[in-house]
């Protein structure tokens, strides 16, 4: 595993940042604010729209958790 991580750290700078964030080595980057998001599903409520914006604004990774069977994004 160490060899695989070290190899990916050397080969792909974008990927290495993700690995460092996932392993807790660095803090995630600040979000890019996205104001104008076209929503294709009119049935999304405000909370669901906020979750979509959160995912789109996150640079490296975003985690969205919702109730089983009801989460729609």
C-alpha positions in Angstrom: 0.0 0.0 0.0 2.8 2.4 0.8 4.4 1.7 -2.5 1.1 2.5 -4.3 0.6 5.7 -2.4 4.2 6.8 -3.0 3.9 6.0 -6.7 0.7 8.0 -7.1 2.2 10.9 -5.1 5.1 11.1 -7.6 3.1 10.6 -10.8 0.0 12.8 -10.5 0.0 16.1 -8.6 -3.9 16.4 -8.7 -4.3 12.9 -7.4 -1.7 13.3 -4.7 -3.7 16.3 -3.3 -6.8 14.1 -3.1 -4.8 11.3 -1.4 -3.4 13.8 1.1 -6.8 15.1 1.9 -8.3 11.6 2.3 -5.5 10.5 4.5 -5.8 13.6 6.7 -2.4 14.9 5.8 -3.8 18.3 4.6 -7.0 20.2 5.0 -9.4 20.2 2.0 -9.2 23.3 -0.2 -11.7 26.1 0.3 -14.9 25.8 -1.7 -15.4 27.5 -5.0 -18.6 29.4 -4.7 -21.2 28.4 -7.3 -24.2 30.7 -7.4 -25.8 29.9 -10.8 -26.5 26.2 -10.9 -29.2 25.1 -13.4 -31.3 22.4 -11.7 -32.9 19.9 -14.1 -35.2 18.4 -11.4 -37.8 20.8 -10.3 -38.8 18.5 -7.4 -35.6 19.2 -5.4 -36.2 21.0 -2.2 -33.9 23.7 -0.7 -32.0 21.2 1.3 -31.3 19.0 -1.7 -30.3 22.0 -3.8 -27.9 23.0 -1.0 -26.4 19.5 -1.1 -25.9 19.8 -4.9 -24.2 23.2 -4.6 -22.0 21.8 -1.8 -20.8 18.9 -4.0 -20.2 21.2 -6.9 -18.3 23.7 -4.8 -16.0 21.1 -3.2 -12.6 20.9 -4.8 -11.3 17.5 -3.8 -14.1 15.5 -2.3 -17.7 15.9 -0.9 -19.7 13.5 1.2 -23.5 13.8 1.2 -25.6 11.7 3.5 -29.3 11.3 3.4 -32.0 8.9 4.6 -31.9 5.5 2.8 -34.2 5.4 -0.2 -35.0 9.1 -0.1 -31.8 10.7 -1.2 -32.0 12.2 -4.7 -29.3 14.2 -6.3 
